[in-house]
Amino acid sequence: MDHRGQPLTDPDGYRALVRILILNAGSSTLKASVVDHPRREAVFTTTLSWGADATRATGRTDDLERLLEQLVVEGVPIGSLEAVGHRVVHGGEHFTQPVVVDDDVLAALGGVGALAPLHNPVAVDTLRAALTLLPDVPHIAAFDTAFHATLDEPARRYALPADWVDAHGIRRYGFHGLSVAWSVRRAAELLAMPAEALGSVIAHLGSGCSVTAVAGGRSVATSMGMTPLEGLVMGTRAGSVDPGILLRLLDAGVPASELAERLDHESGLLAVGGSADMRELLERQAAGDTRAGLAVELFVRRAAEAIAGAATSLARLDALVFTAGIGEHAAPVRVRIVERLGVLGLGRPLADPDGDALLTPRDRRPAVLRIEAREDLVIAEAAATLA
C-alpha cells in the first residue's frame, strides 16, 4: 500500500505489489530491507551490527524503533508495510514451511532454541520486538531448515543408537536453506536451464558456512547437521571435529558449557588465524603471516572436500555456486577452492566479477557462478503468499 492506502502497482498497472519489511536476524547483524514483491530491487536496505555475538546484545526493541524511524526518513511510510517477513534459522521437525507467527509459534520456536543457540534466541527476540512495534500487520517466519526437509533417510540419519535418535530427535536438519533456494533459482536463470533440471552444489561461505547438493530443485545432501556447528571451518565455529576430542576434554574436566562456548565463539578461523575476518586473513597472508596462511588453507581444504563430497549425491554436476560474504567477495578463496576441484572438471574461475555472474565460459560444464545471497527475496515471496 502507498501512503494514501492505495495498492502499489507496477508501472504497467497490471500487477499489484506487496510491500514487505524483511528482518534477517543473524548471529552478529540484523539485515533489514523493504521489498515491493515481486520486484527484486529493495527500496530500502540497512545492516545493524550486534557485535561478534548477537545473543549478548541488548535493546532489541530500541534497535527496531530506530530502524522504523530510518524507514520514514528515507521515504518508506510505516503505513505502506503490508507484512513483515522474518528469517529463522532452525525450525526443528515441526516447521517445514513458512508460517504466520502467533503465540503458539513463538512458544514452539523457544523449544528448539538450543539447537541453534547463536541464532534462534536472537530471531525470537526480534520477532517479539517487531510484533510489539508493528502489531497491525501479519508477521511471517521463514526457516533455513525448511529447504532441507527433502533429505532422505540416509542423508539425514546419523549412525547412532536408535534409542538416542528416537529420544532426542537426532537427525541432520541442514541450514542456509533460504540462501540455497535463491542460488538455485538464480543459477538456473543465468544458465538458461529449468531449475528442476539443474544439478548443483551451493557453497554458502560467510561467517557461517555450508555446502548443499541440489537435484531437481530439492536438497539431497548438506554439510551442516542437527546444529550449525557441523561441517566446514567457519568464522568462529570449529566445524566438524573428531567427537573423541570432545570426550577427552569432558574427561579432563572441561565443563559442557565451556565446550559450547568455545566451539561456537572461539574456534574456526579465529582460533587458527587470530581473526574471523577473511579479508584481514588474506591481507596478512599476502604479507607473509604464516598463522593467517594456515587459517586460509584450512578453510580452502575443508570447503573443497565438502563440495567434492556433496557432488557424489548428484547424477550430474551442472553448476558450482559461490554465495554469501566470503563466497561473493573473496575471489582468491574461490580460485583456490576451484583449483583443488580440478578432478571434477571445474575450470579456473574469473577472479572478481561484478554482481551475479557466470565465472567460466558459457559452454563449459560444470559452470562456476558467483551469486549474491538474497534470502530477502525468498522471505518476501513467502510473506506475500501468506499475507
Steps between C-alpha positions, in 0.01 A plus 500: 500500500621853433478795740136556395400142575484408131646174364848528356521401133762446237532778241284297259223502758418134464667336798454601862813530713520396863733712712680286756752583771759224522685446829791259471633459852838329488764400751672840477278736298145597420457539125184691418345581166170601346392316187206574274432140406537370229758764407856397581650839580460596864370852560690513830789305650709534812714283726522543876799349678439310821867422557671164472221331699147629455378298798695738722351815349211671677238756404340312212183712517700823504692383194178429310354835601803674349465285191137605453597865546764454230239353267286812531798731447586313181148527361344167598185573705431247774140484378617370162630176655260212444697221667823429684707199397748350745787258442519229764793262479361188669144377462556162662286211381177697518561797268565382145311786332473877567236586760306800630640574845276479806552414867502127428770542236714710736467237772598221260801697378615542857508122525759462223721792606767268640554352151613838364611697806668780301197558281157391621492694829597815309234433236232445765601819683480689170161348423361604838632854463361531147160366604487764773596786267300385195197319643260574214670308218565126469843371594627199307790277602701322229743229608850415379446136589179467296677467163672186628178322596546305174812318629443126488568270793862414410577871460353607832575197719799483734651157571405517867296265720130511417398573858710819493360598163139443609527652847682817396381560144853461366521555124660725242294814441729714283507880486535798265199364314364842405834593345522167320147532362582839347837385365340208317233723347749765394752248364228348283426846360866573426549162333164513315401165649188393690579486871345153509762377249799649680748294698686747719718542806444823693792620712363751750822640645464777757547525875306174496574257217323209340494304177179356354438268205174576317339272241168578335460803725524282813769482766659154487811551717631776726801551724340654811323258728269503799653834595698762303826376657565214258684517171745757368744722688312824577571841645482404868356147475718193480300304246533122514744365759574151627240438775774319689667837553191627680475184708863541603440862601195398704705228671766762574243704690408761239129574566247464219418870528862588419502259206189667361642849548836428341368290210257776406701813579872423523572246226516504120697768318525700821673218686744414223570839345419745777213658307157394374523753214613337176599837353746559783635147474564533127680831552715351775572191294615717209735676744654168602304423817519120532224478760257678269617284209425183697147622578431576134641165387288311753192687381574426134568131556191436711279687252642308203456168682137583580424606142654182359307291750171672421553441128487123559129538581426628149452310177660795318673819614391797291600785728701599804368819657691721742286728716500695832775732625811294429351321203402828335793724588812291569608425143836344602314251719262409217790443264692283746196287578430439131865420431473214750191372315657446161418130537133596457575675171467850639683776312678794662243772570525870422652675798271790582170553315237764572164374619355160419723344239600187314872465575583237237433486124129466426539169321714342774355258753513489792449876508629713786284793610506786748152589628403762754320355802138618485318330783285813511332414169417146609360631829304769315341242273392290798369807683306625196340158456396463864410865557 
